[in-house]
Amino acid sequence: MRPGDRTRDRETEPRSARVPAAGRIELPLDGKPAVTDYVRRAYDPAADVSVVDAVMQTGRKHQIRRHFALAGVPVMGDPLYGRKNKNAAGLKLCAWGIEFTDPFTGKPASFEVPAEFAD
């Protein structure tokens, strides 16, 4: 990703009520700056699971998964960065859109999953 490019993810399910209603995680990854913004959309106290919309402002390998794990609230079902958060349905992380600057034209490009497939 280039500076200013963003990806939007929905159905990111970090475990725990410790997820604030909205925030920014700024933790370097692999020696490079990494920034993830998020908004909590729902919280299920019985399962201790939050659903958040996450927006990566930078593009690092496994950025969302690593940022939430480092913040102490790993993504539900993450076999690599999660601990004791198994989920029969697997990793609960789903990208629903992406925005970036087209490297050939220099123009912004934006793509989203159709609504019937987004939730």
C-alpha positions as CSV (number, residue, x, y, z in Angstrom):
1,M,0.0,0.0,0.0
2,R,1.0,3.6,-0.6
3,P,0.5,6.4,1.9
4,G,-3.1,7.4,1.8
5,D,-4.4,4.0,0.7
6,R,-6.9,2.4,2.9
7,T,-8.7,-0.9,3.3
8,R,-12.0,-1.3,5.2
9,D,-12.8,-4.4,7.0
10,R,-16.0,-5.5,8.6
11,E,-16.8,-8.4,10.8
12,T,-13.6,-8.1,12.7
13,E,-14.4,-9.7,16.0
14,P,-11.9,-9.0,18.8
15,R,-12.7,-10.7,22.0
16,S,-13.4,-8.7,25.2
17,A,-15.3,-5.7,26.5
18,R,-11.9,-3.9,26.7
19,V,-12.4,-2.7,23.1
20,P,-13.2,1.1,23.5
21,A,-16.1,2.4,21.4
22,A,-13.6,3.9,18.9
23,G,-9.9,4.4,18.6
24,R,-6.7,4.3,16.8
25,I,-3.9,1.7,17.2
26,E,-0.5,3.1,16.3
27,L,2.1,0.4,16.9
28,P,5.0,-0.1,14.6
29,L,5.1,-3.5,12.8
30,D,8.3,-4.9,11.3
31,G,10.1,-1.6,12.2
32,K,7.7,0.5,10.2
33,P,4.9,2.8,11.2
34,A,1.4,1.1,11.3
35,V,-1.9,2.7,12.0
36,T,-5.3,1.1,12.3
37,D,-8.5,3.1,13.1
38,Y,-11.6,1.3,14.3
39,V,-15.2,1.8,15.6
40,R,-17.0,-0.8,17.7
41,R,-20.4,-1.6,16.1
42,A,-21.6,-4.2,18.7
43,Y,-20.7,-6.0,21.8
44,D,-22.0,-9.4,23.0
45,P,-21.3,-9.7,26.8
46,A,-22.3,-13.3,26.9
47,A,-19.7,-14.3,24.4
48,D,-17.3,-11.4,25.3
49,V,-17.0,-10.5,21.6
50,S,-17.0,-7.1,19.9
51,V,-17.7,-6.4,16.2
52,V,-15.7,-3.5,14.9
53,D,-15.2,-1.7,11.6
54,A,-11.4,-1.4,11.1
55,V,-9.6,0.9,8.6
56,M,-6.0,0.4,7.9
57,Q,-4.2,3.6,7.2
58,T,-1.0,1.7,6.4
59,G,-0.5,-1.7,4.9
60,R,1.6,-4.1,6.9
61,K,1.4,-7.9,6.8
62,H,-1.5,-9.1,9.1
63,Q,-1.8,-5.6,10.4
64,I,-5.3,-5.8,11.8
65,R,-4.7,-9.2,13.4
66,R,-1.4,-8.1,14.8
67,H,-2.6,-4.7,16.1
68,F,-5.6,-6.2,17.9
69,A,-3.5,-9.0,19.4
70,L,-0.9,-6.5,20.6
71,A,-3.7,-4.4,22.2
72,G,-4.8,-7.5,24.1
73,V,-8.0,-8.3,22.1
74,P,-7.1,-10.7,19.4
75,V,-9.4,-11.3,16.4
76,M,-11.8,-14.2,17.1
77,G,-10.5,-17.5,15.8
78,D,-7.0,-16.2,14.9
79,P,-4.8,-19.3,14.9
80,L,-1.6,-17.3,14.6
81,Y,-1.9,-14.3,16.9
82,G,-4.9,-15.3,19.1
83,R,-4.7,-17.2,22.3
84,K,-7.6,-19.2,23.7
85,N,-10.1,-17.8,21.3
86,K,-11.0,-20.8,19.1
87,N,-14.0,-20.5,16.9
88,A,-15.6,-23.3,15.0
89,A,-16.3,-21.0,12.1
90,G,-12.6,-20.0,11.9
91,L,-11.0,-16.6,11.6
92,K,-13.7,-13.8,11.9
93,L,-12.1,-11.2,9.7
94,C,-13.7,-10.1,6.4
95,A,-12.7,-7.3,4.1
96,W,-15.6,-5.5,2.5
97,G,-13.9,-2.7,0.7
98,I,-10.6,-1.2,-0.5
99,E,-9.5,2.3,-1.6
100,F,-6.2,3.1,-3.1
101,T,-4.4,5.3,-5.6
102,D,-4.1,3.6,-9.0
103,P,-0.3,3.4,-9.6
104,F,-0.8,3.8,-13.4
105,T,-3.3,6.7,-13.5
106,G,-2.7,8.3,-10.2
107,K,-6.4,8.5,-9.7
108,P,-8.3,7.2,-6.6
109,A,-9.9,3.8,-6.9
110,S,-12.6,2.3,-4.6
111,F,-14.2,-1.1,-4.5
112,E,-16.8,-2.6,-2.2
113,V,-18.4,-5.9,-1.8
114,P,-22.1,-5.7,-2.8
115,A,-24.4,-5.3,0.2
116,E,-26.0,-8.7,-0.1
117,F,-22.5,-10.3,0.6
118,A,-21.2,-7.7,3.1
119,D,-22.9,-9.0,6.3
